[in-house]
Amino acid sequence: MSVRYPSRFLGRLFNHSITANVEVYHADVNKKYGTKFAMPVTYNSHLMAVAYGGSANEAGLDGHIIQPKKLQELAAKK
């Protein structure tokens, strides 16, 4: 018997401010090391919410500075 968790719960385990806090340092890293990183920050809860059939909004993917486009596309296919 499998357990189905509400995707809206899984995606919202992390507050958007936590994700934004990590993403805002990309510019500092790029400047210091001469790189061009623009990598979205995702957590297991985001991945699990999409895997369980949640929408991008339910998975909490709407609060990113750097959008996780591939994950949003997967969430839209469900």
PDB file of N, CA, C and O in Angstrom:
ATOM      1  N   MET A   1       0.846  -1.184   0.000  1.00  0.00           N
ATOM      2  CA  MET A   1       0.000   0.000   0.000  1.00  0.00           C
ATOM      3  C   MET A   1       0.887   1.242   0.000  1.00  0.00           C
ATOM      4  O   MET A   1       1.759   1.405   0.854  1.00  0.00           O
ATOM      5  N   SER A   2       0.649   2.093  -0.956  1.00  0.00           N
ATOM      6  CA  SER A   2       1.438   3.328  -1.017  1.00  0.00           C
ATOM      7  C   SER A   2       0.707   4.456  -0.295  1.00  0.00           C
ATOM      8  O   SER A   2      -0.520   4.466  -0.188  1.00  0.00           O
ATOM      9  N   VAL A   3       1.485   5.384   0.184  1.00  0.00           N
ATOM     10  CA  VAL A   3       0.934   6.547   0.880  1.00  0.00           C
ATOM     11  C   VAL A   3       1.012   7.734  -0.058  1.00  0.00           C
ATOM     12  O   VAL A   3       2.068   8.004  -0.629  1.00  0.00           O
ATOM     13  N   ARG A   4      -0.080   8.440  -0.223  1.00  0.00           N
ATOM     14  CA  ARG A   4      -0.098   9.615  -1.082  1.00  0.00           C
ATOM     15  C   ARG A   4      -0.161  10.850  -0.197  1.00  0.00           C
ATOM     16  O   ARG A   4      -1.123  11.063   0.541  1.00  0.00           O
ATOM     17  N   TYR A   5       0.881  11.652  -0.290  1.00  0.00           N
ATOM     18  CA  TYR A   5       0.945  12.892   0.480  1.00  0.00           C
ATOM     19  C   TYR A   5       0.387  14.027  -0.360  1.00  0.00           C
ATOM     20  O   TYR A   5       0.580  14.057  -1.576  1.00  0.00           O
ATOM     21  N   PRO A   6      -0.294  14.946   0.272  1.00  0.00           N
ATOM     22  CA  PRO A   6      -0.774  16.104  -0.489  1.00  0.00           C
ATOM     23  C   PRO A   6       0.402  16.899  -1.043  1.00  0.00           C
ATOM     24  O   PRO A   6       1.249  17.368  -0.282  1.00  0.00           O
ATOM     25  N   SER A   7       0.458  17.051  -2.351  1.00  0.00           N
ATOM     26  CA  SER A   7       1.585  17.739  -2.981  1.00  0.00           C
ATOM     27  C   SER A   7       1.697  19.180  -2.506  1.00  0.00           C
ATOM     28  O   SER A   7       2.800  19.722  -2.432  1.00  0.00           O
ATOM     29  N   ARG A   8       0.582  19.801  -2.188  1.00  0.00           N
ATOM     30  CA  ARG A   8       0.651  21.196  -1.734  1.00  0.00           C
ATOM     31  C   ARG A   8       1.408  21.301  -0.409  1.00  0.00           C
ATOM     32  O   ARG A   8       2.024  22.329  -0.127  1.00  0.00           O
ATOM     33  N   PHE A   9       1.363  20.249   0.398  1.00  0.00           N
ATOM     34  CA  PHE A   9       2.113  20.226   1.652  1.00  0.00           C
ATOM     35  C   PHE A   9       3.598  20.047   1.386  1.00  0.00           C
ATOM     36  O   PHE A   9       4.422  20.762   1.957  1.00  0.00           O
ATOM     37  N   LEU A  10       3.946  19.105   0.527  1.00  0.00           N
ATOM     38  CA  LEU A  10       5.352  18.803   0.269  1.00  0.00           C
ATOM     39  C   LEU A  10       6.092  19.989  -0.320  1.00  0.00           C
ATOM     40  O   LEU A  10       7.213  20.285   0.092  1.00  0.00           O
ATOM     41  N   GLY A  11       5.487  20.667  -1.272  1.00  0.00           N
ATOM     42  CA  GLY A  11       6.152  21.787  -1.920  1.00  0.00           C
ATOM     43  C   GLY A  11       6.308  22.998  -1.031  1.00  0.00           C
ATOM     44  O   GLY A  11       7.191  23.826  -1.255  1.00  0.00           O
ATOM     45  N   ARG A  12       5.473  23.110  -0.038  1.00  0.00           N
ATOM     46  CA  ARG A  12       5.502  24.287   0.832  1.00  0.00           C
ATOM     47  C   ARG A  12       6.291  24.063   2.110  1.00  0.00           C
ATOM     48  O   ARG A  12       6.257  24.906   3.006  1.00  0.00           O
ATOM     49  N   LEU A  13       7.001  22.946   2.214  1.00  0.00           N
ATOM     50  CA  LEU A  13       7.805  22.703   3.408  1.00  0.00           C
ATOM     51  C   LEU A  13       8.870  23.770   3.593  1.00  0.00           C
ATOM     52  O   LEU A  13       9.208  24.129   4.721  1.00  0.00           O
ATOM     53  N   PHE A  14       9.396  24.273   2.493  1.00  0.00           N
ATOM     54  CA  PHE A  14      10.403  25.318   2.561  1.00  0.00           C
ATOM     55  C   PHE A  14       9.779  26.642   2.161  1.00  0.00           C
ATOM     56  O   PHE A  14       9.046  26.728   1.176  1.00  0.00           O
ATOM     57  N   ASN A  15      10.069  27.632   2.907  1.00  0.00           N
ATOM     58  CA  ASN A  15       9.595  28.974   2.620  1.00  0.00           C
ATOM     59  C   ASN A  15      10.346  29.534   1.414  1.00  0.00           C
ATOM     60  O   ASN A  15      11.519  29.223   1.208  1.00  0.00           O
ATOM     61  N   HIS A  16       9.669  30.357   0.621  1.00  0.00           N
ATOM     62  CA  HIS A  16      10.310  30.955  -0.553  1.00  0.00           C
ATOM     63  C   HIS A  16      11.530  31.786  -0.175  1.00  0.00           C
ATOM     64  O   HIS A  16      12.467  31.906  -0.964  1.00  0.00           O
ATOM     65  N   SER A  17      11.527  32.353   1.009  1.00  0.00           N
ATOM     66  CA  SER A  17      12.662  33.189   1.406  1.00  0.00           C
ATOM     67  C   SER A  17      13.936  32.363   1.566  1.00  0.00           C
ATOM     68  O   SER A  17      15.035  32.887   1.385  1.00  0.00           O
ATOM     69  N   ILE A  18      13.805  31.090   1.902  1.00  0.00           N
ATOM     70  CA  ILE A  18      14.983  30.226   2.020  1.00  0.00           C
ATOM     71  C   ILE A  18      15.589  30.018   0.645  1.00  0.00           C
ATOM     72  O   ILE A  18      16.801  30.144   0.473  1.00  0.00           O
ATOM     73  N   THR A  19      14.750  29.700  -0.343  1.00  0.00           N
ATOM     74  CA  THR A  19      15.227  29.494  -1.709  1.00  0.00           C
ATOM     75  C   THR A  19      15.847  30.775  -2.235  1.00  0.00           C
ATOM     76  O   THR A  19      16.936  30.748  -2.809  1.00  0.00           O
ATOM     77  N   ALA A  20      15.171  31.887  -2.048  1.00  0.00           N
ATOM     78  CA  ALA A  20      15.687  33.169  -2.533  1.00  0.00           C
ATOM     79  C   ALA A  20      17.008  33.504  -1.859  1.00  0.00           C
ATOM     80  O   ALA A  20      17.903  34.062  -2.495  1.00  0.00           O
ATOM     81  N   ASN A  21      17.140  33.173  -0.591  1.00  0.00           N
ATOM     82  CA  ASN A  21      18.363  33.457   0.143  1.00  0.00           C
ATOM     83  C   ASN A  21      19.564  32.776  -0.512  1.00  0.00           C
ATOM     84  O   ASN A  21      20.652  33.351  -0.557  1.00  0.00           O
ATOM     85  N   VAL A  22      19.379  31.576  -1.011  1.00  0.00           N
ATOM     86  CA  VAL A  22      20.472  30.858  -1.667  1.00  0.00           C
ATOM     87  C   VAL A  22      20.705  31.399  -3.074  1.00  0.00           C
ATOM     88  O   VAL A  22      21.851  31.533  -3.502  1.00  0.00           O
ATOM     89  N   GLU A  23      19.641  31.709  -3.788  1.00  0.00           N
ATOM     90  CA  GLU A  23      19.757  32.170  -5.172  1.00  0.00           C
ATOM     91  C   GLU A  23      20.396  33.550  -5.300  1.00  0.00           C
ATOM     92  O   GLU A  23      21.048  33.827  -6.307  1.00  0.00           O
ATOM     93  N   VAL A  24      20.230  34.405  -4.325  1.00  0.00           N
ATOM     94  CA  VAL A  24      20.741  35.773  -4.441  1.00  0.00           C
ATOM     95  C   VAL A  24      22.266  35.841  -4.425  1.00  0.00           C
ATOM     96  O   VAL A  24      22.835  36.868  -4.795  1.00  0.00           O
ATOM     97  N   TYR A  25      22.923  34.793  -4.013  1.00  0.00           N
ATOM     98  CA  TYR A  25      24.384  34.795  -3.982  1.00  0.00           C
ATOM     99  C   TYR A  25      25.023  34.414  -5.311  1.00  0.00           C
ATOM    100  O   TYR A  25      26.248  34.446  -5.430  1.00  0.00           O
ATOM    101  N   HIS A  26      24.227  34.058  -6.309  1.00  0.00           N
ATOM    102  CA  HIS A  26      24.777  33.723  -7.615  1.00  0.00           C
ATOM    103  C   HIS A  26      25.604  34.884  -8.181  1.00  0.00           C
ATOM    104  O   HIS A  26      26.689  34.663  -8.719  1.00  0.00           O
ATOM    105  N   ALA A  27      25.112  36.084  -8.068  1.00  0.00           N
ATOM    106  CA  ALA A  27      25.818  37.251  -8.622  1.00  0.00           C
ATOM    107  C   ALA A  27      27.176  37.434  -7.954  1.00  0.00           C
ATOM    108  O   ALA A  27      28.161  37.740  -8.626  1.00  0.00           O
ATOM    109  N   ASP A  28      27.236  37.250  -6.643  1.00  0.00           N
ATOM    110  CA  ASP A  28      28.508  37.382  -5.927  1.00  0.00           C
ATOM    111  C   ASP A  28      29.512  36.325  -6.372  1.00  0.00           C
ATOM    112  O   ASP A  28      30.689  36.618  -6.586  1.00  0.00           O
ATOM    113  N   VAL A  29      29.029  35.090  -6.509  1.00  0.00           N
ATOM    114  CA  VAL A  29      29.899  33.997  -6.951  1.00  0.00           C
ATOM    115  C   VAL A  29      30.387  34.254  -8.374  1.00  0.00           C
ATOM    116  O   VAL A  29      31.569  34.090  -8.674  1.00  0.00           O
ATOM    117  N   ASN A  30      29.463  34.659  -9.246  1.00  0.00           N
ATOM    118  CA  ASN A  30      29.834  34.931 -10.640  1.00  0.00           C
ATOM    119  C   ASN A  30      30.871  36.047 -10.742  1.00  0.00           C
ATOM    120  O   ASN A  30      31.806  35.964 -11.539  1.00  0.00           O
ATOM    121  N   LYS A  31      30.703  37.069  -9.946  1.00  0.00           N
ATOM    122  CA  LYS A  31      31.639  38.190  -9.978  1.00  0.00           C
ATOM    123  C   LYS A  31      33.021  37.760  -9.470  1.00  0.00           C
ATOM    124  O   LYS A  31      34.040  38.090 -10.075  1.00  0.00           O
ATOM    125  N   LYS A  32      33.044  37.035  -8.375  1.00  0.00           N
ATOM    126  CA  LYS A  32      34.307  36.631  -7.764  1.00  0.00           C
ATOM    127  C   LYS A  32      35.095  35.651  -8.639  1.00  0.00           C
ATOM    128  O   LYS A  32      36.319  35.738  -8.736  1.00  0.00           O
ATOM    129  N   TYR A  33      34.375  34.714  -9.276  1.00  0.00           N
ATOM    130  CA  TYR A  33      35.056  33.648 -10.017  1.00  0.00           C
ATOM    131  C   TYR A  33      34.949  33.785 -11.532  1.00  0.00           C
ATOM    132  O   TYR A  33      35.445  32.933 -12.269  1.00  0.00           O
ATOM    133  N   GLY A  34      34.306  34.848 -11.999  1.00  0.00           N
ATOM    134  CA  GLY A  34      34.182  35.063 -13.433  1.00  0.00           C
ATOM    135  C   GLY A  34      33.315  34.018 -14.123  1.00  0.00           C
ATOM    136  O   GLY A  34      33.566  33.653 -15.272  1.00  0.00           O
ATOM    137  N   THR A  35      32.307  33.544 -13.427  1.00  0.00           N
ATOM    138  CA  THR A  35      31.413  32.526 -13.982  1.00  0.00           C
ATOM    139  C   THR A  35      30.085  33.147 -14.372  1.00  0.00           C
ATOM    140  O   THR A  35      29.855  34.336 -14.150  1.00  0.00           O
ATOM    141  N   LYS A  36      29.223  32.346 -14.949  1.00  0.00           N
ATOM    142  CA  LYS A  36      27.890  32.808 -15.348  1.00  0.00           C
ATOM    143  C   LYS A  36      26.819  31.827 -14.864  1.00  0.00           C
ATOM    144  O   LYS A  36      25.927  31.444 -15.621  1.00  0.00           O
ATOM    145  N   PHE A  37      26.920  31.433 -13.606  1.00  0.00           N
ATOM    146  CA  PHE A  37      25.943  30.496 -13.060  1.00  0.00           C
ATOM    147  C   PHE A  37      24.575  31.143 -12.961  1.00  0.00           C
ATOM    148  O   PHE A  37      24.444  32.300 -12.561  1.00  0.00           O
ATOM    149  N   ALA A  38      23.576  30.389 -13.327  1.00  0.00           N
ATOM    150  CA  ALA A  38      22.179  30.788 -13.159  1.00  0.00           C
ATOM    151  C   ALA A  38      21.386  29.513 -12.881  1.00  0.00           C
ATOM    152  O   ALA A  38      20.475  29.149 -13.625  1.00  0.00           O
ATOM    153  N   MET A  39      21.754  28.858 -11.805  1.00  0.00           N
ATOM    154  CA  MET A  39      21.202  27.559 -11.473  1.00  0.00           C
ATOM    155  C   MET A  39      20.056  27.714 -10.464  1.00  0.00           C
ATOM    156  O   MET A  39      20.247  28.288  -9.392  1.00  0.00           O
ATOM    157  N   PRO A  40      18.867  27.202 -10.806  1.00  0.00           N
ATOM    158  CA  PRO A  40      17.774  27.286  -9.842  1.00  0.00           C
ATOM    159  C   PRO A  40      18.039  26.401  -8.629  1.00  0.00           C
ATOM    160  O   PRO A  40      18.664  25.347  -8.744  1.00  0.00           O
ATOM    161  N   VAL A  41      17.573  26.825  -7.498  1.00  0.00           N
ATOM    162  CA  VAL A  41      17.725  26.063  -6.262  1.00  0.00           C
ATOM    163  C   VAL A  41      16.420  25.318  -6.020  1.00  0.00           C
ATOM    164  O   VAL A  41      15.360  25.929  -5.881  1.00  0.00           O
ATOM    165  N   THR A  42      16.506  24.003  -5.970  1.00  0.00           N
ATOM    166  CA  THR A  42      15.325  23.191  -5.669  1.00  0.00           C
ATOM    167  C   THR A  42      15.655  22.255  -4.516  1.00  0.00           C
ATOM    168  O   THR A  42      16.809  21.885  -4.302  1.00  0.00           O
ATOM    169  N   TYR A  43      14.638  21.890  -3.796  1.00  0.00           N
ATOM    170  CA  TYR A  43      14.779  21.003  -2.657  1.00  0.00           C
ATOM    171  C   TYR A  43      14.032  19.708  -2.931  1.00  0.00           C
ATOM    172  O   TYR A  43      13.193  19.641  -3.829  1.00  0.00           O
ATOM    173  N   ASN A  44      14.339  18.698  -2.163  1.00  0.00           N
ATOM    174  CA  ASN A  44      13.664  17.415  -2.330  1.00  0.00           C
ATOM    175  C   ASN A  44      12.154  17.560  -2.234  1.00  0.00           C
ATOM    176  O   ASN A  44      11.421  16.855  -2.929  1.00  0.00           O
ATOM    177  N   SER A  45      11.688  18.445  -1.402  1.00  0.00           N
ATOM    178  CA  SER A  45      10.239  18.629  -1.267  1.00  0.00           C
ATOM    179  C   SER A  45       9.620  19.114  -2.573  1.00  0.00           C
ATOM    180  O   SER A  45       8.496  18.731  -2.900  1.00  0.00           O
ATOM    181  N   HIS A  46      10.335  19.952  -3.325  1.00  0.00           N
ATOM    182  CA  HIS A  46       9.845  20.391  -4.636  1.00  0.00           C
ATOM    183  C   HIS A  46       9.759  19.196  -5.577  1.00  0.00           C
ATOM    184  O   HIS A  46       8.751  19.002  -6.256  1.00  0.00           O
ATOM    185  N   LEU A  47      10.819  18.399  -5.611  1.00  0.00           N
ATOM    186  CA  LEU A  47      10.867  17.243  -6.500  1.00  0.00           C
ATOM    187  C   LEU A  47       9.790  16.228  -6.149  1.00  0.00           C
ATOM    188  O   LEU A  47       9.139  15.672  -7.034  1.00  0.00           O
ATOM    189  N   MET A  48       9.607  15.989  -4.860  1.00  0.00           N
ATOM    190  CA  MET A  48       8.594  15.024  -4.420  1.00  0.00           C
ATOM    191  C   MET A  48       7.194  15.495  -4.767  1.00  0.00           C
ATOM    192  O   MET A  48       6.360  14.695  -5.192  1.00  0.00           O
ATOM    193  N   ALA A  49       6.926  16.777  -4.593  1.00  0.00           N
ATOM    194  CA  ALA A  49       5.598  17.309  -4.905  1.00  0.00           C
ATOM    195  C   ALA A  49       5.265  17.111  -6.378  1.00  0.00           C
ATOM    196  O   ALA A  49       4.140  16.742  -6.713  1.00  0.00           O
ATOM    197  N   VAL A  50       6.234  17.353  -7.261  1.00  0.00           N
ATOM    198  CA  VAL A  50       6.016  17.146  -8.697  1.00  0.00           C
ATOM    199  C   VAL A  50       5.865  15.657  -8.981  1.00  0.00           C
ATOM    200  O   VAL A  50       5.005  15.261  -9.768  1.00  0.00           O
ATOM    201  N   ALA A  51       6.692  14.829  -8.349  1.00  0.00           N
ATOM    202  CA  ALA A  51       6.623  13.380  -8.554  1.00  0.00           C
ATOM    203  C   ALA A  51       5.272  12.814  -8.129  1.00  0.00           C
ATOM    204  O   ALA A  51       4.792  11.848  -8.722  1.00  0.00           O
ATOM    205  N   TYR A  52       4.658  13.400  -7.113  1.00  0.00           N
ATOM    206  CA  TYR A  52       3.346  12.952  -6.646  1.00  0.00           C
ATOM    207  C   TYR A  52       2.200  13.579  -7.428  1.00  0.00           C
ATOM    208  O   TYR A  52       1.033  13.400  -7.077  1.00  0.00           O
ATOM    209  N   GLY A  53       2.528  14.311  -8.484  1.00  0.00           N
ATOM    210  CA  GLY A  53       1.492  14.841  -9.358  1.00  0.00           C
ATOM    211  C   GLY A  53       1.076  16.271  -9.090  1.00  0.00           C
ATOM    212  O   GLY A  53       0.069  16.729  -9.629  1.00  0.00           O
ATOM    213  N   GLY A  54       1.817  16.977  -8.280  1.00  0.00           N
ATOM    214  CA  GLY A  54       1.460  18.353  -7.967  1.00  0.00           C
ATOM    215  C   GLY A  54       1.797  19.316  -9.096  1.00  0.00           C
ATOM    216  O   GLY A  54       2.696  19.069  -9.899  1.00  0.00           O
ATOM    217  N   SER A  55       1.067  20.401  -9.138  1.00  0.00           N
ATOM    218  CA  SER A  55       1.338  21.446 -10.121  1.00  0.00           C
ATOM    219  C   SER A  55       2.568  22.239  -9.680  1.00  0.00           C
ATOM    220  O   SER A  55       3.064  22.068  -8.567  1.00  0.00           O
ATOM    221  N   ALA A  56       3.042  23.093 -10.554  1.00  0.00           N
ATOM    222  CA  ALA A  56       4.194  23.934 -10.212  1.00  0.00           C
ATOM    223  C   ALA A  56       3.868  24.817  -9.008  1.00  0.00           C
ATOM    224  O   ALA A  56       4.714  25.022  -8.138  1.00  0.00           O
ATOM    225  N   ASN A  57       2.661  25.331  -8.961  1.00  0.00           N
ATOM    226  CA  ASN A  57       2.242  26.175  -7.841  1.00  0.00           C
ATOM    227  C   ASN A  57       2.168  25.359  -6.552  1.00  0.00           C
ATOM    228  O   ASN A  57       2.640  25.804  -5.506  1.00  0.00           O
ATOM    229  N   GLU A  58       1.578  24.167  -6.626  1.00  0.00           N
ATOM    230  CA  GLU A  58       1.483  23.318  -5.435  1.00  0.00           C
ATOM    231  C   GLU A  58       2.859  22.884  -4.941  1.00  0.00           C
ATOM    232  O   GLU A  58       3.068  22.699  -3.742  1.00  0.00           O
ATOM    233  N   ALA A  59       3.787  22.724  -5.867  1.00  0.00           N
ATOM    234  CA  ALA A  59       5.142  22.308  -5.504  1.00  0.00           C
ATOM    235  C   ALA A  59       5.969  23.464  -4.961  1.00  0.00           C
ATOM    236  O   ALA A  59       7.085  23.250  -4.486  1.00  0.00           O
ATOM    237  N   GLY A  60       5.451  24.669  -5.021  1.00  0.00           N
ATOM    238  CA  GLY A  60       6.172  25.828  -4.509  1.00  0.00           C
ATOM    239  C   GLY A  60       7.226  26.345  -5.460  1.00  0.00           C
ATOM    240  O   GLY A  60       8.202  26.963  -5.033  1.00  0.00           O
ATOM    241  N   LEU A  61       7.042  26.098  -6.753  1.00  0.00           N
ATOM    242  CA  LEU A  61       8.033  26.518  -7.742  1.00  0.00           C
ATOM    243  C   LEU A  61       7.823  27.946  -8.216  1.00  0.00           C
ATOM    244  O   LEU A  61       8.585  28.438  -9.048  1.00  0.00           O
ATOM    245  N   ASP A  62       6.814  28.607  -7.707  1.00  0.00           N
ATOM    246  CA  ASP A  62       6.481  29.960  -8.159  1.00  0.00           C
ATOM    247  C   ASP A  62       7.259  31.057  -7.438  1.00  0.00           C
ATOM    248  O   ASP A  62       7.131  32.229  -7.792  1.00  0.00           O
ATOM    249  N   GLY A  63       8.060  30.707  -6.440  1.00  0.00           N
ATOM    250  CA  GLY A  63       8.756  31.731  -5.679  1.00  0.00           C
ATOM    251  C   GLY A  63      10.238  31.825  -5.954  1.00  0.00           C
ATOM    252  O   GLY A  63      10.982  32.418  -5.172  1.00  0.00           O
ATOM    253  N   HIS A  64      10.673  31.250  -7.051  1.00  0.00           N
ATOM    254  CA  HIS A  64      12.104  31.243  -7.360  1.00  0.00           C
ATOM    255  C   HIS A  64      12.525  32.503  -8.105  1.00  0.00           C
ATOM    256  O   HIS A  64      11.774  33.030  -8.925  1.00  0.00           O
ATOM    257  N   ILE A  65      13.721  32.976  -7.816  1.00  0.00           N
ATOM    258  CA  ILE A  65      14.310  34.073  -8.573  1.00  0.00           C
ATOM    259  C   ILE A  65      14.770  33.533  -9.924  1.00  0.00           C
ATOM    260  O   ILE A  65      14.500  34.128 -10.967  1.00  0.00           O
ATOM    261  N   ILE A  66      15.468  32.401  -9.891  1.00  0.00           N
ATOM    262  CA  ILE A  66      15.899  31.708 -11.106  1.00  0.00           C
ATOM    263  C   ILE A  66      14.931  30.544 -11.292  1.00  0.00           C
ATOM    264  O   ILE A  66      14.965  29.574 -10.535  1.00  0.00           O
ATOM    265  N   GLN A  67      14.086  30.640 -12.282  1.00  0.00           N
ATOM    266  CA  GLN A  67      13.008  29.675 -12.475  1.00  0.00           C
ATOM    267  C   GLN A  67      13.535  28.294 -12.857  1.00  0.00           C
ATOM    268  O   GLN A  67      14.375  28.175 -13.749  1.00  0.00           O
ATOM    269  N   PRO A  68      13.038  27.234 -12.178  1.00  0.00           N
ATOM    270  CA  PRO A  68      13.396  25.863 -12.545  1.00  0.00           C
ATOM    271  C   PRO A  68      12.515  25.400 -13.711  1.00  0.00           C
ATOM    272  O   PRO A  68      11.559  24.649 -13.515  1.00  0.00           O
ATOM    273  N   LYS A  69      12.842  25.850 -14.906  1.00  0.00           N
ATOM    274  CA  LYS A  69      11.975  25.668 -16.080  1.00  0.00           C
ATOM    275  C   LYS A  69      11.691  24.211 -16.404  1.00  0.00           C
ATOM    276  O   LYS A  69      10.551  23.863 -16.710  1.00  0.00           O
ATOM    277  N   LYS A  70      12.692  23.362 -16.344  1.00  0.00           N
ATOM    278  CA  LYS A  70      12.489  21.942 -16.665  1.00  0.00           C
ATOM    279  C   LYS A  70      11.520  21.299 -15.674  1.00  0.00           C
ATOM    280  O   LYS A  70      10.649  20.524 -16.068  1.00  0.00           O
ATOM    281  N   LEU A  71      11.669  21.615 -14.413  1.00  0.00           N
ATOM    282  CA  LEU A  71      10.782  21.057 -13.392  1.00  0.00           C
ATOM    283  C   LEU A  71       9.372  21.604 -13.548  1.00  0.00           C
ATOM    284  O   LEU A  71       8.398  20.878 -13.351  1.00  0.00           O
ATOM    285  N   GLN A  72       9.255  22.880 -13.902  1.00  0.00           N
ATOM    286  CA  GLN A  72       7.937  23.465 -14.160  1.00  0.00           C
ATOM    287  C   GLN A  72       7.270  22.797 -15.357  1.00  0.00           C
ATOM    288  O   GLN A  72       6.061  22.570 -15.348  1.00  0.00           O
ATOM    289  N   GLU A  73       8.060  22.479 -16.395  1.00  0.00           N
ATOM    290  CA  GLU A  73       7.524  21.782 -17.562  1.00  0.00           C
ATOM    291  C   GLU A  73       7.018  20.394 -17.187  1.00  0.00           C
ATOM    292  O   GLU A  73       5.960  19.969 -17.650  1.00  0.00           O
ATOM    293  N   LEU A  74       7.770  19.692 -16.352  1.00  0.00           N
ATOM    294  CA  LEU A  74       7.330  18.364 -15.905  1.00  0.00           C
ATOM    295  C   LEU A  74       6.034  18.474 -15.110  1.00  0.00           C
ATOM    296  O   LEU A  74       5.129  17.658 -15.284  1.00  0.00           O
ATOM    297  N   ALA A  75       5.941  19.467 -14.247  1.00  0.00           N
ATOM    298  CA  ALA A  75       4.740  19.647 -13.435  1.00  0.00           C
ATOM    299  C   ALA A  75       3.531  19.975 -14.307  1.00  0.00           C
ATOM    300  O   ALA A  75       2.409  19.594 -13.974  1.00  0.00           O
ATOM    301  N   ALA A  76       3.747  20.677 -15.417  1.00  0.00           N
ATOM    302  CA  ALA A  76       2.651  21.058 -16.310  1.00  0.00           C
ATOM    303  C   ALA A  76       2.121  19.869 -17.106  1.00  0.00           C
ATOM    304  O   ALA A  76       0.979  19.900 -17.564  1.00  0.00           O
ATOM    305  N   LYS A  77       2.922  18.830 -17.277  1.00  0.00           N
ATOM    306  CA  LYS A  77       2.511  17.663 -18.059  1.00  0.00           C
ATOM    307  C   LYS A  77       1.534  16.767 -17.299  1.00  0.00           C
ATOM    308  O   LYS A  77       0.918  15.888 -17.901  1.00  0.00           O
ATOM    309  N   LYS A  78       1.386  16.964 -16.042  1.00  0.00           N
ATOM    310  CA  LYS A  78       0.542  16.072 -15.230  1.00  0.00           C
ATOM    311  C   LYS A  78      -0.899  16.515 -15.230  1.00  0.00           C
ATOM    312  O   LYS A  78      -1.741  15.877 -14.598  1.00  0.00           O
TER     313      LYS A  78
END
